[in-house]
Amino acid sequence: MSFSSSPRNSNATRSSPPPSSNSVTPTDHRQRFPAAGSAASSQSQQSSSSPPLLLKYRRLLVTITLILVNLCLIRNLRSVHRTISTVSEGNALETNLMLQHLLTNVRVAVNEQLSEVQGSVRKQVRDVLLSAAEAIGDGTSSSEQGNTNNQNATGNAATTGGSASPSKRLNILILYPDDMRHDSLGVAGTQAVQTPFLDSLARKGMRFTHNCVTTSICWISRANLFTGQYVSRHGATKLRTPIDPTKWNDTWPAILKEHGYHTGHIGKWQYWDSGLTSKRYSWAKIYEGSHYYGDMHVTDLNHQDALFFLREHRPKDKPFALQIAFYAPKAVGTGDMQWTPKNESAHLYSNLTFEYPSNMNESFARLPAFHWRGEARNRWNQRFGTPAKYDASMKNYYRMITEVDECSRKVVAEIERQGLLNETMIIFTTDNGFYHAEHGLSGKWFPYQESIRVPLIIWDPRMPASVQGTTNDDFTLNIDLAETILGAAGLSPHPSMQGRDISDLYLPQHNETPWRKEFYYEFPGLGANFIPTSNAVVRKDFKLFHYPEHNVWQLFNLEDDPLEEIDLINEPKYADLIVELKQRYEEMKASVV
């Protein structure tokens, strides 16, 4: 990859020759996306002639043997689970996770072997296998049991009303990493990071260059995504506190499930409630807080569970909606090294040296004094406090992003293998941005560009060929995605939603109402001296900050000062603009409740 210019945020320079040709590097596996309006990718055709009778019996015998082996493995897993749980009850959650995924491995492996078996024989064997596995494994976890019961109750149910028609009911895949900002993609200009698949997705779909979150923190941003609402309206401000059940019924996952979709959620959740898997989704696997589970990396776990959902769990006669909430590239812990990529990724970026961004030391000195002792500075010290620590942290951070890219490629390849690519909307976005030491900070939270701007790529099979591979620089928001997803399912948004269907920006004969030119940002603080409340009016040319607990206002000219270093709040020539922006601030603040 060329490094003819050094991007300001990555600040990566070569310190040694590139890896030899024997080194393993991410392959540019560019997905074969069909042209707009083309038929779905066809599956390989099976021979019309029947196999010899002996061959049929031989295959059936092999299949029965596989079933017996599989059942023995499942029984052994239950036995191991009981033993370990008895010995160490405190580790029961981790034990359950490990055993559930061992069980998934068995099922997926057997399903792949069965792919050679034809017609009704394969279907009968598969049904026997899954029924037996569920019956034997029903004690492995209450979540699994809830999922099975839920599928049995709803798997063959007819669509329960709504305005969707089969021609409009796209499948939905959401690829959703953690703590990854808008420019942490090769296609976005950060030349150091390698994301060949996501770059390909952007070249075949549409990339939205000014996509932002309305609150930059994990759990609130996720609630915003589900509800299509500002936090002032949905009120889910506390970590591990579920969205109000009455409000969950108005989210896009609940609406899709009600209207016949088979819904799934994998990975990070942040709302700890026991009714998740059996009530909120058709199927879910929730885990977060670690980069490894046993000897399996969390991103590999995401991939494994996605394959299980796509191959094993979803009914083939229903549309699906799957969100993969990657834990990567989020940091873990408070030590010097908070990112743990897979061992096989260690060679990536090893020939680079990551240097501090230009807007760090002087920018930090210009910050309001309450930032000097806050949590964002504390995390900067932990992660980036020395040049060597910064270099090591950024290498591991980008390695985990490349791993997410590869996992995303494999999941989309499975959708293509099943002939569903041209029936599936793919959305890649993230929960919030992340400071790479800009402003002398780490984390997110505040209204700086590095915090609030996140990537958004949409592949939509309805998208005209004339706009595929283009970028759009309108202000799109994470609260827009709920209405966008429902629109792809042919469903109307819930009246409580506050966003807008993004397909209006690329589909002909859609709503021609002018798109927003500004938006309101809000962050309910976690303590005035820890992570203070911060709000903003955001425009392309100017941004007005407000820290209400400290009665501090700031104004930045984004055209002249894109790094947001020079506060203009006391400049007389901007007095009229400040009055205007403060008035808009109050108006928009009131409108989002």
N, C-alpha and C positions, 0 to 999 in steps of 0.2 A: 504494500500500500504506500502511496506517495505521501511524503511529508514536506511538500514544497513550502508550506506555510505552517506556522505553529499556532493553533487555535488558542484563544486567550484562556479558555476554561480548562483545557486538558494540559496545556503547557508541557507537552511530552517532547523530549528530545532524545535522539539516538545516543547511547553511550557505548555501544558495542555493535559488531556486525550482526546482521539478522540471522535467525536460526538457520542451520543447514537444511538442505533439502530433505534430510531424514526426519526433521522435526514434524510433529503433527500440528497442523493449523486448521482453524475452522474452514470447512469446505463451503464454497459459495453455492449451496444447494438452492438454486433459484426455482421456486415452485412453478409448476406449469399451470398458470391460471388461464382459464378459458377466456376467449374474447367475450365482450358484453353481449348478452342475449343468446350465446351459443348453447348447445345442448350440454348436459352434464358429461363429465368424463366417463366413457363407457368402460365397463368391466370386461376382462378377457372372456371370450366366448368359450363355453364348454362344448365338447364334441356332442353332436346330436345322437351319435350311436351309443348304445348301452354297453358298459364294460362286460366282459365275460362273467358268467355266473360265479366262477371260482374266485375271480378278483373281488366281486362284491362280498362274498363270504370272508375272504381274507381281510378286507378292509374292516368289515364288521367285527371280526375277531380282534384285530389290532385295537379298534375303538373300545371294545369291552375291556380289554386289558388295561388301557389307559384309564378308564373309569375306575377300575378296581384300585389301581395305583393311586389315583387322585383321592379316592375316599380314604385310603389308609393314611395318606399324608394329612388330610383334614382331621382325621381322628387323632393323629399324633400331635398336631398343632393344638388341639383342644386340651390334650393331656399335658403338654408342656405349659400351656397357658395357666391351667389350674395349679400346676406345681409351682411355677414362678410367682403367681399371685399369692399363694399361700406363704411362700418364703418371704416375699417382700411386697407387702400390700401397698406400701407407699409409692412403689413404682408401677402400679397397676395401669395407669394411663399410658405410659410409654410401652409397657408390655403389650397392651391391647393394640396399640398402633403397629408395633412390629409384627404381631401375629396376623393382624388383619391384612397387612401387605404381603406377608408370606402366603396367605391364603389366596390373595389376588394373583400373585405370581403363578400359583398352581393353576388357577382357573384360566388365566391368559395363555399359559403354555399349552394346556390341553386344547383350548379353543384353536390355537394355531395349528396343532397337529390335526385337528378335525377338519381343517380347511380343505383337505384332500378328499373327504368323504362327500358323496354327492346326494342331492335331492332329499327325499323324505327320511332316508337313513340318518343323514347328518342332523336333521332337525330333531328327530326322535332322540338320538343320542345326546344332543346338546341339552334338550329339555330334561332328560333324566339326570344328566350331570349337574345342572344348576339346581334342580329340585333337591337332589341328594346333598349337595354342598350346603344349601341353605338350611336344610333340616338338621344336618349334623353340626353346622357351625352356628346355630341360632343362639348359642350361649356365649359366643366370642365377644360380643359387645352389644349393649342395648341399642346403640345407634344403628348397627347393621340390622338388628331385628326390626327396628322401626322402619327402616328403609324397605325391607322385604315386605312387611305388612302393607306399607303404603303402596308399593308397586302392585301387589295383588289386588288391592282395593280399587286402584284407579287405572291400572295399565291398559285395560281394554274399554275404559269408559268412553262414551261419545263426548264430543266437544260440547261444553255446557254454554252454548249461546255465544254472544259477541258478534262483531262485525267482520271477523276474519274470513277470508275465502282461501281455498287451497292454493290458488295461484299467487297469493301474497304472503303465505305463511312460511317465511324463510326460517331456516335453522339459525341459531345465534351462537357464536363462539366469542367469548371475551377473554383476552390474554391480558393479565393485570398484575404486573410486577409492583414491588414496593420501593419507595424512596428512589425513584428514577426520574430525573428531570428531562425537559424537552430536548436538550441538545446531546443527550447520552445515546445517540444513534449515529452510525457512520453517515447515513444519508442526510442528517441534520447538520453536518459540518464538523463534528468532533472526530477528527481524522484518526485519533488514537484508538477509539473503540471499534471493535469488529462485530458488526451485526448484519451479516450477509443476507439472512432470510428476511429480517424486518425491512432492510433496504429494498429487497425485491418486492415485498408486500406493498411498500410505499410506491414503487415504480408501476405497480399494476392497479393499485387503488388510488386513494387520495390521502395526502398528509396535510394536517391542519397545523399551521406554524404558530398560531397564537391561541392554542388551546390552554385553558387555565382551570384551576380548581377554585371554588368559592370559599373553601376553608382548607388550609394546608396542614392536615394532621391525619394519621391513619384512620382511626375509627369514625371520625366525623365525615371525612371524605367518602368513606365507603357507604355511610348512611345517606349522604347526598346522592351518590350513584344509584342506590336502590330506590330511593323515594322520589328523586327528581326535585328535591326541595333544598332550600337553604337550611342551615342548622337552626336559625331563628324560628323556623316553622316546625321541623320535625323534632327538635329538642333533645336529640341523642348526644349529649355533651360529655357523658361520663364513660370512661373506659370500662369495658366488660359489662356494660348495662345494655340490655337488648333494646332495639327499637320497639316502641310501644306496640303491642300486638294488634291493636285496632288500626294503627298506622301501617303496620306491615302488610295488611290486607290490601293496601293501596299502592304497593310497590310493584315494579315490573316483574320480579320473579313470581310474586303471588298471583298477579293478573295472568301471566302466561300459563302458570300451572292450572289456574281455574279454567282457562280456555283450551285445555287439551295438550299443552306442551309437557314434555318430559324434562324436568329441570334438574340441574346439578350444580353443585358448588364444591370446589376442591381447594384446600390450602387454608390460607389465613382468613379468619372470620372476625374476631375481636368482640363479638357479642355472645357471651357465654350463657347459653340457655339450653336446658335439656330437651326441649321440644323441637330443636332445629331440624334434625334429619327426618323425623316422622311427620312433621307438620308444615315446615316451610319449603322444603324441596322434595322432589321425587327421590333424590339420592344425594348424599353429601359425605365428604371426608374432610374433617377439620383438624388441622395441626399447625402450630406456629411456635416460635420462640427458640428454634434451634436450626442450625444448618445441617445437622446429621441426625438420623434416627437409626440407631444401631450402626451398621456400616453403610447405610444408604443415604446419599445426599438428598436434601429436601427437594431439589429440582428434579432429580430422578424419580422421587416419590410422586411429584406432581405429574410427571409423564406417565408413570405406571398407572396411576388412578384415572388419568384421562383416557388411556387406552381401555381400561376396564369399563368405564362409562360408555364409551363409543362402541365397543365391540360386544360387550356382555350385557350391560344393564338396560340400555335404552330399547324400548319397543320399536320395531322397524316401521310400524304403521303410524307413528306420531312424530311431529316435529320436536326437535330438542333445543334447549338453551343451556349452555354450559359455560360457567365462569371458572377459569383457572387463576386463583389468587396466589401467585408465586410469593413465597417469602423472600426470595432473592430479589434485589441485592441488598436487603436490609441488614444493618449491622446487628450484632448480638453481643451483649455484655458491656462492661465498662473498662476492659483492659486495653493494652496497647494495640492488639490486633483483633478487630471486631468483625472481620470478614473472612470466611473460610470457604474458598472454592473447592472444587473437586481436585484430587491429586493430579489427574491427567491434564488439568488446565494450567499446571505450574509453569509451563514454558511460555504461555501467552504473555505478551508485553514484557518479557524478560530483557529484551534488547532496548527498552525505553527507560528514560528517567523522567519522572513526573515532577515538575517544579511548581512552586507556589504560584497562584494566580496574581495578576498585577494589582487587582483591587482587594488586597488583604490588609497589610499593615497600616497604610495611611487611611484606608477606608475605616478600619476598626477605630482608629484614633478619632475619627469624625463622628462616630456613633453617639447617640444620647448616652449619658453616663450609666443608666440602669442596665444597658447591654454589657457593660464591662464585667459585671459580676453575675450575670445570668447563666442559665443552663446551656444556651447555645455556645457561649464561650468555654464553659466547662467541657463540653463535648469536643470542641476544637482542640483543647489541650490533650484530651484522651486520644483522639484519632490522628491529629495533624500537627502536634506540638513541636516536632522537629522535622527538618527536611527529609531525613531518612524514614521517619514514621509516615510522613505524607506520601512519599514515593511508594512504600510498601502497601499502604492502605488503598491508594488509587489503583495499583495493579490488581489487587484482589477484588476490589469493587468492580472493575471492568471485566475481570475474568468471570465473575458471577453473572454479569449482564450478557456476555457471550454465551454462557451456559443456558440462560433463559432463551436467547435467540435460537439455539440449537433445539431445545425442547419444543419451542413454538413450531419450528419447521417440522419436527416429527409428528406433532399433533395434527397439523394441517395436512401433512402427507397421508395420514390415516383417513382423514375426511375425504381427501381426493381418491384414495384407494377404494373407498366405499361408494364412489360416484356421486358424492353430495356437495362437491365444491361449488358448483354453480347453483346450489340451493341454500347456501349458507352465507350469512353476513359475518365477517370477521372484524372484530374491533380490538385494536391494541392501544392501551392507554395505561396510566399509572395513578396511584392514589395521591401523590404529592411530589413536589420537587425535592431538591437536596443541595445544600451548600457544599461545594468542594473547597472549602476554606475561604470563599469570597466573604468580604467584610470582616474577616477574622472570626468567622462563625462556622458551626456545623449544626446539622439538623434542618429544620424547615420553619414553619409557623408564621413568620413575619411576611409582609407583602412584597418583599423583593422579588425580582424576576426569577432568580434561581429557585425560589421556593414555590411560586404559584404557577409557573408555566410547566406543563407536562406534555409528553408526546401524545398524539392521537393520529392513528392510521385507520382508515376504514376501507375494507374490501367489501363491496356490495355488488352482487351479480346484476342488479338493476342499473348500475352506473353506466351512462353512455360512454362509448369508446373515446369520445372527444375529450372527456375529462379524466380518463384513467391516466395515472402517472403524473398528475398535476398537483400543485399545492394550493391551499387556500389560506389567506391570512386574516379572515374574519375572526372576531372573538367568539370562539366556541367554548362552552363550559362543561364541566363534569355533570351538572344538573340537566344538561341537554340529552344525555345518553338514554335516560329512561324513556323519553318520548320517541327517540330515534329507534330504540329496540322495539317498542310497541308498534311503531309505524311499520317496521319490517315484518311484523306479525299480522298486519292488517287490522290492528286494534287502536281505538282512540285512547289518548292519554287520560289519566285520572284528573279531575278538576283541580286537585290540590297541587299538581305538579307545576313547577315554575320555570321550566326550561323551554326548549323548542326543538322540533325534529330537525336534525342536522341534514337530513336528505333534502331539505329545501334548498340547500346550497349546491346540490349537484343533480337532482332529478328535474326533468322538464315538467312543466304544468303543475308545479307545486306552489305553495304559498309564496306570493311575491312581496309580502310585507317586508320593508327594509330590515336588514339584520342589525343587531345591536352595535353601537359604537362605543359603549362604555359599560362597565358593570361594577357592582358593589362587592368588595371582599370583606369577609368577617372572620375573626378568630377569637372565640371566647377563651380568655386566658386561663392559665393554671397557676396563678400567683403573680403578683405585681413585680416581684424581684426574682422570680424563677423563670416563667415564660409569660410575659404580660399580654393582656388583651391588645389586639391590634386590628384595625379596620382600614379600609382604603376605598377611594374612588379611582378606578383604573381606566385610563384611556391610552391610545397609541402614543400620544405626544406628551401627556403629563400624568403624574400620579400623585395623589394626595394621601399621605399617611396620617393616622390618628392613633395615639396610645392613650386612651381615656384615663387609665389609672394614674398616669403621670402628667396628664394634661399637656401632652407634647404633640404638635403638628409638624409635618414635614412635607415639602413639595420638591419633586424631581422632574426635570425636563428630559424625557426619555429620548428625544431626538438628538439633543446636544450631549447628553450624559447617560448613555445606555447602561453604564455600570452602576448608576444610582449612587454617586459619591458626593455630589454637591447639593446641599440642602438650600433651597431658594425661598424658604418660608418668610424670611425677613427682608427680601428684596422688594423695594418699593414698586418697581415696574410690574410686578406680578400681583399687586394688591387686588385689582379688580378680578383677576382670574381666581384668586384665593377665595374671594367672597362668593363667586359663582360655584366653585367646587364644594365649598362648605355647605352651600344651600342644597346642591345635588346630593351631597353626603347624607343630609338629614332626610331628604325625600326618599332616597333609595333604601336607607336603613329602615324607614317605616314601611316600605313596600314589600320587604321580604319576609315579614312576620306572618 
